[in-house]
């Protein structure tokens, strides 16, 4: 049986768990919340890249993405960063949902699952 590897374990959550060849990322949010939705999305995607690299995988192996935006009117701004980031031919299944996020300054939160 495979061991579960947890990354950045905190009191409430871990940033990632890797088990049986799959990396499960917690929702990632921007560190600099003064940026617009495009800037925040770019930050989140960079954090996802770093976590995937730590798991030994990358964005071409994402199995599923869930995108939560605080204001669906900012959908196009989020997609601007997303489309610049996601490799052609490797766009994963994705859901985009408008949701109240954990802090009022967060504009986007993204959760991904990826094959390792």
PATOR-180394 format. One record per residue (C-alpha): residue number from 0; residue in three letters; chain; x, y, z negated. Coordinates in steps of 0.02 Angstrom, whole numbers, plus 50000, padded with zeros to 5 digits. Each point is the difference from the previous one (the first is absolute). Layout:
# PATOR-180394
   n res chain     u     v     w
 NUM ala     A     X     Y     Z
...
This chain:
# PATOR-180394
   n res chain     u     v     w
   0 unk     A 50000 50000 50000
   1 unk     A 50063 50175 50040
   2 unk     A 50038 50124 49865
   3 unk     A 49913 50168 49998
   4 unk     A 50120 50147 50019
   5 unk     A 49935 50166 49932
   6 unk     A 50079 50167 50045
   7 unk     A 49997 50158 49893
   8 unk     A 49899 49920 49862
   9 unk     A 49911 50125 49891
  10 unk     A 49878 49998 49857
  11 unk     A 49850 50009 50117
  12 unk     A 50059 49930 50167
  13 unk     A 50145 49945 50108
  14 unk     A 50039 50084 50166
  15 unk     A 50010 49831 50085
  16 unk     A 49983 49814 49972
  17 unk     A 50077 49874 50119
  18 unk     A 49935 49823 50000
  19 unk     A 50004 49856 50122
  20 unk     A 50066 50104 50145
  21 unk     A 49881 50146 49978
  22 unk     A 50033 50174 49928
  23 unk     A 49853 50084 49915
  24 unk     A 50025 50187 49973
  25 unk     A 49905 50105 49876
  26 unk     A 49921 50160 50064
  27 unk     A 50137 50124 50042
  28 unk     A 49976 50188 49979
  29 unk     A 50107 50152 50036
  30 unk     A 50127 50068 49877
  31 unk     A 49982 50178 50067
  32 unk     A 49815 50038 49994
  33 unk     A 50025 50179 50060
  34 unk     A 50012 49934 50178
  35 unk     A 49852 49984 50118
  36 unk     A 49925 49831 50044
  37 unk     A 50125 49972 50141
  38 unk     A 50147 50034 49885
  39 unk     A 49930 49894 49861
  40 unk     A 49966 49857 50121
  41 unk     A 50179 50008 50064
  42 unk     A 50063 49989 49820
  43 unk     A 49889 49851 49964
  44 unk     A 50057 49911 50158
  45 unk     A 50182 50028 49952
  46 unk     A 49965 49923 49829
  47 unk     A 49918 49851 50086
  48 unk     A 50153 49981 50113
  49 unk     A 50113 49996 49846
  50 unk     A 49895 49871 49909
  51 unk     A 49986 49889 50153
  52 unk     A 50189 50009 50023
  53 unk     A 50023 49947 49819
  54 unk     A 49890 49849 50036
  55 unk     A 50104 49958 50155
  56 unk     A 49868 50049 50127
  57 unk     A 49942 50153 50097
  58 unk     A 49848 50089 50072
  59 unk     A 49995 49887 50154
  60 unk     A 49944 49860 49882
  61 unk     A 49855 50089 49916
  62 unk     A 49849 49885 49992
  63 unk     A 49873 50127 49937
  64 unk     A 49994 50183 49952
  65 unk     A 49870 50094 49898
  66 unk     A 50005 50189 50011
  67 unk     A 49905 50106 49874
  68 unk     A 49979 50184 50040
  69 unk     A 49929 50125 49878
  70 unk     A 49914 50097 50140
  71 unk     A 49949 49911 50159
  72 unk     A 50010 50168 50090
  73 unk     A 50191 49978 49984
  74 unk     A 49994 49834 50094
  75 unk     A 50087 50071 50153
  76 unk     A 50143 50073 49897
  77 unk     A 50027 49832 49915
  78 unk     A 49997 49912 50169
  79 unk     A 50130 50121 50068
  80 unk     A 50128 49933 49875
  81 unk     A 49937 49821 50015
  82 unk     A 50013 49996 50190
  83 unk     A 50177 50073 49994
  84 unk     A 50049 49862 49877
  85 unk     A 49917 49840 50059
  86 unk     A 50096 49910 50139
  87 unk     A 49910 49974 50165
  88 unk     A 49941 49821 50015
  89 unk     A 50003 49977 49811
  90 unk     A 49847 50097 49944
  91 unk     A 49926 49898 49857
  92 unk     A 49818 49975 49958
  93 unk     A 49951 50155 49901
  94 unk     A 49856 50073 49903
  95 unk     A 49984 50185 49962
  96 unk     A 49887 50052 49858
  97 unk     A 49956 50168 49925
  98 unk     A 50023 49986 49812
  99 unk     A 50029 50103 49845
 100 unk     A 50183 49967 49959
 101 unk     A 50083 49989 49829
 102 unk     A 50057 50182 50001
 103 unk     A 49919 50153 50077
 104 unk     A 50158 50046 50098
 105 unk     A 50018 49831 50086
 106 unk     A 49938 50004 50178
 107 unk     A 50039 49821 50052
 108 unk     A 50039 49830 49923
 109 unk     A 50052 49849 50103
 110 unk     A 50002 49816 49954
 111 unk     A 50085 49870 50111
 112 unk     A 50028 49813 50002
 113 unk     A 50144 49934 50105
 114 unk     A 50079 49836 50050
 115 unk     A 50177 49978 49936
